[in-house]
Amino acid sequence: MKKTTTLFIMALAIMALGYHGLYGQNLVLNPGLENWTSTTNPSDWNKAENVTQEGVTVFNGSYSARQQAASSAKDLQQDVQGIIGGSEYRISYWYLDNDPNAQSRIWSYWLNSSNGTIGDDTAELRPTTYFPGNQNWTEYSVTLTAPINATAFRFEVRTYAEGS
């Protein structure tokens, strides 16, 4: 497997504005990737493949996450509990995808009570296109209504080697 050294930096992942008692709270733990248990493991994230702590190129605060692309998708993922079906949630985060050898996209799901994935909101949560390469930080933002049977949300961003 050929590993391509490419860069994807995600500084601020914010999923906020859930209503019905969750109003004003940020549902993502450690959303700005400020807290780390080690230089390769951001606190409160379920999965962090090919991720290292970045302290130079940041959007806000002291740190962000640098993710190296490889021949297969590499994930930065967090399962967010406490979703209330039928409620609206804003999914918003900042990313910097400025390496011509890498491409990234959101690849997320609503989850049911047994952690099974729910196929709703495919166009917004699992688009067929990648983030456009850009030399500037870019915000992805969408407001969605959680499916009635949703109890959690899997927030995931995948990074790939360009052309894979």
C-alpha positions in Angstrom: 0.0 0.0 0.0 1.5 3.3 -1.1 1.1 6.0 1.5 0.7 9.5 0.2 1.8 12.2 2.5 -1.0 14.6 2.3 -2.6 17.0 4.7 -6.1 17.7 5.9 -6.6 19.9 9.0 -9.9 20.1 10.8 -9.9 22.7 13.5 -13.4 23.2 14.7 -16.2 20.6 14.6 -19.4 22.1 15.9 -22.7 20.3 16.1 -24.9 22.7 18.1 -28.3 24.2 18.5 -30.2 21.0 19.3 -33.6 22.0 20.7 -35.8 20.4 23.4 -33.5 20.8 26.4 -30.3 20.7 24.5 -30.6 24.3 23.2 -27.3 26.1 23.2 -25.1 23.1 24.1 -22.5 21.9 21.8 -23.2 18.2 21.2 -19.7 17.3 20.1 -17.2 16.7 22.9 -13.8 18.5 22.4 -15.1 20.2 19.2 -12.1 22.4 18.6 -9.7 19.5 19.1 -7.9 21.4 21.8 -7.6 18.5 24.2 -5.5 15.4 23.5 -4.7 12.3 25.4 -1.5 12.0 23.2 -0.2 13.7 20.1 -2.1 11.2 17.9 -5.3 10.9 19.9 -7.7 13.8 20.5 -9.8 13.4 23.6 -13.4 12.2 23.3 -13.0 11.0 19.7 -13.9 7.4 19.0 -11.5 7.0 16.0 -8.6 9.1 14.8 -6.7 7.4 11.9 -3.5 8.9 10.7 -4.1 12.0 12.9 -1.5 14.1 14.7 -1.9 17.2 16.9 -1.2 20.4 14.9 -0.1 23.5 16.7 0.9 25.8 13.8 -1.9 25.8 11.3 -5.0 26.3 13.5 -8.3 28.0 12.9 -9.0 29.0 16.5 -7.2 28.2 19.8 -3.9 26.3 20.2 -4.5 23.0 18.2 -6.2 21.4 15.3 -5.8 17.9 13.8 -3.6 17.0 10.9 -4.7 13.9 9.0 -2.4 12.1 6.5 -4.2 10.5 3.5 -3.4 7.0 2.4 -4.5 4.5 -0.2 -7.7 3.9 1.8 -10.0 6.2 3.6 -8.8 7.5 7.0 -11.4 8.6 9.5 -11.8 11.2 12.3 -15.0 10.1 14.1 -17.1 10.7 17.1 -20.4 9.2 18.2 -22.7 11.9 19.8 -25.3 10.5 22.2 -28.5 12.2 23.4 -30.1 13.0 20.0 -33.9 13.6 20.2 -35.8 12.3 17.1 -37.8 15.1 15.4 -35.5 17.8 16.7 -33.4 20.1 14.6 -29.6 20.1 14.8 -27.1 22.3 13.2 -23.9 20.5 11.9 -21.2 23.0 11.3 -17.4 22.7 11.2 -14.3 24.3 9.8 -11.8 22.5 7.6 -8.7 23.3 5.7 -8.2 20.9 2.7 -5.3 22.6 0.9 -3.1 19.7 -0.3 -3.5 18.7 -3.9 -2.7 15.1 -3.0 -5.6 14.8 -0.5 -9.4 15.0 -0.7 -11.8 15.0 2.2 -15.6 14.8 2.8 -18.1 14.3 5.5 -19.4 10.7 5.9 -21.8 10.7 8.8 -25.0 8.9 10.0 -27.9 9.2 12.4 -27.8 6.2 14.7 -30.7 4.2 16.3 -30.8 2.8 19.8 -28.8 -0.3 18.8 -26.2 1.9 17.1 -27.5 0.9 13.7 -27.1 3.5 10.9 -30.2 5.3 9.6 -30.1 6.2 5.9 -31.8 9.6 6.1 -30.1 12.8 4.9 -27.8 11.1 2.5 -27.1 14.1 0.3 -26.0 16.2 3.3 -24.3 13.5 5.4 -22.7 11.3 2.8 -22.2 13.4 -0.4 -20.7 12.0 -3.5 -18.4 15.0 -3.9 -15.3 15.9 -1.9 -14.6 19.3 -0.2 -13.1 21.7 -2.7 -9.4 22.3 -2.2 -8.9 25.7 -0.8 -6.0 27.7 0.8 -8.4 29.2 3.3 -10.4 27.7 6.2 -13.9 26.8 4.9 -17.1 26.2 6.9 -19.4 23.3 6.2 -22.8 24.0 7.7 -26.3 22.4 7.5 -29.4 22.2 9.7 -31.2 18.9 9.7 -34.1 17.3 11.5 -33.2 14.1 13.3 -35.2 11.0 12.2 -37.8 10.0 14.8 -35.9 6.8 15.6 -32.5 8.6 16.0 -30.8 8.5 19.4 -27.2 9.3 18.4 -25.2 10.8 15.6 -21.9 9.6 14.1 -19.9 12.6 13.1 -17.2 11.5 10.7 -14.8 13.1 8.2 -12.9 10.9 5.8 -9.6 11.8 4.1 -8.4 10.0 1.0 -5.3 10.3 -1.3 -6.2 12.3 -4.4 -7.7 10.1 -7.1 -8.4 7.1 -4.8 
